[in-house]
Amino acid sequence: MQDPVFHDASGGPAEPGDETYALLDARGVVIGWGPGAERLLGYTAREVHGRRGADLLLARSDTGHTVLRHRSGRGVEVALHARPMVSTAGDRQWLIQATDTDATRRRELSEALIRGLFTESPFLIDVFDTQLRFIAQNDALRRGAGFANEEFVGRTMSEVAPPDLLDMAALEARQRHVLETGEALVHTEVRGLLRGDSDRQHVWSESILPLRSSSGELIALAHAVTDVTERVRARERLALVNDASTRIGTTLDVLHTARELVAVAVPEFADHAYVNLLAPVFSGEEPVAGPVGEAVALLRAATSAVPGGPAEPAVATGDTDPFASGPGSLFTRATAGGEPQLLSGEELIAEVAPVDPRQAELVRAYGVHSWLLVPMSARGAALGAAVFVRYERAHGFEPDDVLLAEELAARAAVCIDNASRYTRERTAALALRRSLLPQRLPVLGALEAVTRYLPAHGQAELGGAWYDVIPLSGARVALVVGDARGHGLNAAVTMGRLRTAVRTLADLDLSPDELLSYMDDQIHRFVDEHGQDGDGGPRPGGAAGTTCVYAVFDPISRQCTVACAGHPAPVLAPVGGVPAIVALPTGPPLGLGGSPFESVELTLDDGDVLVLYTHGLVAAPDRDVDLGLERLPEALSGVALAPPTGVGRTPGNGLDEACDAVIGRLLPVLPQNDVAVLMVRLHELAAGHHVTWDLPAEPEVVGRARRLATRQLAAWGLEELEFTTELVVSELVTNAIRYGSEPIQLRMIRDRELICEVSDGSSTSPHVRRAEETDEGGRGLFMVAQLAQLWGTRYHARGKTIWAEQPFPEGFLEAADAAAARV
């Protein structure tokens, strides 16, 4: 059936739209049926012609639309539009048009999308053809780029945009990339300038999308651009804060931390930055608590500037900043209030000029326009202030920049406070260590000695390792190296107690094995004082588990007696021989009980080198202890241990370099354990420096002993000591004859002092007492104690020896050393 020609009520021809229509006469009977209606409801025109249109109605939907009956019986929701019409014959008719609601919604959504993108979207949208020419733009009134215009159509971006605002070559390269690949470029960050704001860079997020025809042909490009400047600046500020967290505080050094702060700030944040610290903080003292007085000076700790800035800082590092330290200065006010101060260039000049005209001239000369001061404090105490300056970049500091500067200064303040506290603690630790270890080694004829102490990496210079060189009677010397467990103050105090105990026991002239046995008993007493932990072991900080090696060298007999308690054995480097570890039985560590300690006697030659060390020298993370023990003799064999030719016996001749070389070969840069090393070159006492006489147990021999001593003093050029020496020898020989037993010996030794010794076969211990006026005797040892510098008694397997030391006359030792050096 042919559709009739129809007109709307105004007399013009009607528009059938998409042919989804039906034509009803005045009685509502279907007289026309479009192909779209047939597709929509399934009825052909013949099937519905002559039927009432109401028969096709099924219901009304909740959305207000009409539900029509499909030929299959199901409902079809549509939107109906009725228009009165007049046929060519003048009959009144109705044109009923139906629209599928899904299609309607899709069309409305498409229209809303186009409207949103081109009139309401916050994005800047440009459409370009394949020749990169403008086709369209969205609403130009809200465009942030500043160059929207209808005349752009048909022209490229490079033809319409100022060349100094954007990198046009890069933009066209991105457009051609999308044309060639057909793939979108999404969220590209583009940096450029804006008209009216050409001194500050802006950032846009750009997406370039390919547009295709229904056939799939790429026919245009769509640009979607949004300004992300603030987001990028926030991201950059966050990145700067993260950068500061890794770059500030890498060391526990106050000045280095201040330099790290200005290095982070310049040039990313400021053109110039400097840090002023209060004088106590600068020197590592406790920071000032409470308000900062005007009398406290602020010293320049660090400064940095961009290239082209001041060639020399206005205030040198370590000098007082006159502007910061003046009465009522801005620094003092800001530090007291704890609030940052942001000044313009003119405001800064007004503050500086009355105090420091030279700085004011520099501010004006460099065009400073934004100056930011941020106080620095930690634990409620003021530390100083950080200053950030801008003069090259046009924009001054903004509120977000102030917050960022406060964050940077706060991080640096914590690190500076930590560094200052570490400096104080380290200074105290060093002072304690110096007080616990020998500050200088004794000058002895029996040996030359050098020492090294290296704290474990990360420790505050405090550990349990120690060394000592102890002069003994008869020109002998004791060598000791020990290692108490742990680190820190407890280990250091334990070490101090042990070192004192060793020196006390050494004065008793005990053999090395006896001394270690006494030390073991003493440490058991320490454990009793500290108690035990829950597992029955010693509490931390106790001395149990301490290791120690103790050696006694006699330069006259060249005998060296060594005993060890759980400690690495010494290494002996004989003259002209191969270094080797001394073979000796290793007893258990002190305080743990077990086998008794044993000694080993060695006969050494003049010039032999003995090395005592702690476990830390041979232990390392990359090797076991056994390998370290093998490498130690090898390291010694590769260094020069003999003294330089033509040089006398002065402490450290050649040993300093040898000791450093051995440590360098064995230790990593950062040792994991405390290391103590005692390296000694042993010397035989020359035959002409000691003499021994056997004496019978007869009273008449006392006079002979005096004559022998006088004659020997004359041979040594020590006539000045004849009177006191005769008295000392007379009293000691008399005591041996009266209270001792044979054999009796008199020995005189010329070492660093004059030593007189009398030995006898009795173990009876002499005592000093003050004789009464009516006593005929009892004054001998009292007189010896008054005349001698030191005196004492040592016991041996058969008997005892009483000895007395006298200092040489002034200048005697120097003259003797000079004569020996000439020889």
C-alpha positions, 0 to 999 in steps of 0.5 A: 500500500502506498503512503498518502501525501500529507501535510501538517496543520500549517499546510506544509508537507510533513516530515516522516522522520525515520519512517516509524509512523502510522496514519490514522483517520479521524475515527482512529482507524489505521490508513497508513503504515510505515516500514519503520513501524513494520520493523518495530511491531512486526505487522505488515501494512496489510495486516493492520490496515482498517484496524483501530489504532487503539487495538495496538495499545497494550499499556502505559509504562512507569516512565510515562512511555506507551507500551505497544503490542508486538505481533508476537504478543510481547510489549514494546516500549516507545515514545509516541508523538501525534501530529494533526494532519489534513489530507489532500482531500481535506479529511482530518488525519493523525500522524503517529510517530514512534521512537524506540526509547533505547534509541532515544536514550542513546541519541540524548546521551550522544547529544549530551556528550557533544554538548558537554565536551564542547560547551561545558567540559573543563578540558580544552578540546581542539580538532585538527584535520590530517593536515594538522589544521584546525577544524573546531574548538570547544568554548573559547571563552574558557580556554586557558591557552589564551589564543582561541579565535574563529580565524584559527580554522584552516590554520595549523597551531604553529601559524596561530600560537606565539612561538615562544609559548610552546614547543611547536615542533614537538607538538607537530611531531606528536600529531604526526606520530598519531597520524602514522600509528593510529594510536592515541597519545594519552596524558603527555605533560607539556610545558610552556608559558601563558600570555600574561604570565610569561615568567612562570612555566605552566604544565598541561596534560595533553591527549591526542586521539585519532578520529575515524569515519564509519569505514575506519579511515583516520580523518581527524585528530582530537586534542584534549588538554587540561592545565595540571600546573598546580598538581605538577608543582605539588608533585615536585614539592613532594619529590623535593621533600622525598629527595631531602629525606634521603640527602639530608642527614647522611652523616652525623656531622652538624656542618655537613648536614647544614651543607646538605640542606642548602644543596637540596634547596638550590637550585630546585627551590631557591636561587640562594640559601644559607643556614645560621646556627646558634654558637652552642649548636655550631660547636656541638654543645647542648642547644639553647632551651627557651627564648634565645637571648640577643647575646647568643651569636648566630654563626654561618654554617653553610651557604649555596647559590646558583651559578652567577650568584655572589662569587663570595658569600657575604658571611664566611662559614664559621663567622658571625652573621651581623644581621642575624645577631644584632639586637632585636634582629629579625632572626632573634624575633623569628626564633623566639616566635617560631614562625617563618618570615617572608619579606619582599626585597624592599622589606629586606633592605629596610631590615638589613641596612641599619645593621649591615649596609654591605649586605643591603647593597648586595641585596639590591645589586642582585635584585632579591625580591623574595626572602624567606626565613624559617626557624630551626628547632628540635626537642623544644630548643632553638638551633638556628634558622635557614634562609631561602632567597629568590632573585633570578626566578621572577616569582616569589615564594608562595604559601605552599613554598613556605610550607615546603621550606618549613618541612625541609628545615624541620627535617634538617633540624632533627638531623642537626640535633642528632648530629650535635648529640652524637658529637657530644656523646662521641666526645664523651666516649673518646674522653672515657676511652682515653681515660681507660686505655694508656694515653702513652706507652712507657719508654723502655729499653726492652722494646719499642711498641706501637698500638692501634685501636679501631672501634667497630663500625657504628659504635661510639668509640666504646668497646671492650678491647684493650692493650697495655704495656706494663713495666716490671721489676728487673727491666722486664716488661709485661704485654697484654691484649684483652677483649671483654664482650659487647660494646657500649658503656658497660663493656668499656667500664668492664674493660677498665676494671679488668685492665686495672686488675691486670696491672695490679696483679702484674705488680705482684710479679706473677707468672702469666699462667698464675695471673690468668688464674687470678683474673679468672677468680676475679671475674667470678667475683664480677659475675657474682656482683652482676648476678645471672640472667634467666638462663643461668648465664652472666648478665650483659655487661659482666666480664665472663667470656673475656679473652686475654693474652699475657706475656712477660719478656726479660731482656736479660735472659731473652726469655718470653713467657706467654699464656692465653685465655681463649684469645688468638695466639700472638704472631712472632716475626723473628729477625730474618725468619718467617712470621708464624703464630706462636704455638701455645695451649689456649685456655678457656675464656676468663670467668667460664671455668675449665682447664687450668691455664698453661704458659709457654717459654720462648727464647727470642733474639734481639729485634724479633717482633711480637704482635698481640691482637684481638679477635677483630683483626682476623675476623671479617664477614667475608671469611672465617677466623681460621682464614684470617689467622692464616693471612696474618703471618702472610701480611706480616711477611710482606712488610718491613719490620726492621728499623730504618738503617742508621736510626737508634732505638726510638719508639715506633721506628718502622713499626708504625708503617708496618702496623698500618700496612698489616691492618690495611691488608686484613681489615675491611674499610668498616670493621665489624668488631673492635680491633686492638693491636700491640706490635712490639720489637723486643731488644736484648739488654746489652751485656755491659748494662747488667752485672751479677755477683754471687755472695756468701752468707757472711756478715763481712760480705756487706762491705765487699758488696758496697765496693762492687756496687761503687766500682760498677757505678764508676764504670757507668759514669753514675758516681752521683748515685754512690751514696744512696746506692751504697745504702740500698745495697748494704741494707738489702744484702744485710737482710738477705744474710740475716733473714734469708738463706743461700744462694745470695746474689747481687745484681745491678741493671742499668736500664731506663733507671738504676736497679739494684736486686738482691736474691736469696733462697728463702721465701720469707716475705720482708715487711717495712716497719717504723722502728722505735727509738730503743730498737737496734734494728728494723730500719733497713727496708724503711731506709730503702723505701725512702731512698728508692723511687720504687722497690718491691719483692718478687718470688720465684721457684726457689726464693725471692728477690728484693729490688729497688729502682733509682732515677738517673741524674738529670741529662744522663739518659739523653746523653746515653741515648745520643752516644748509642745513636752515634754508635 
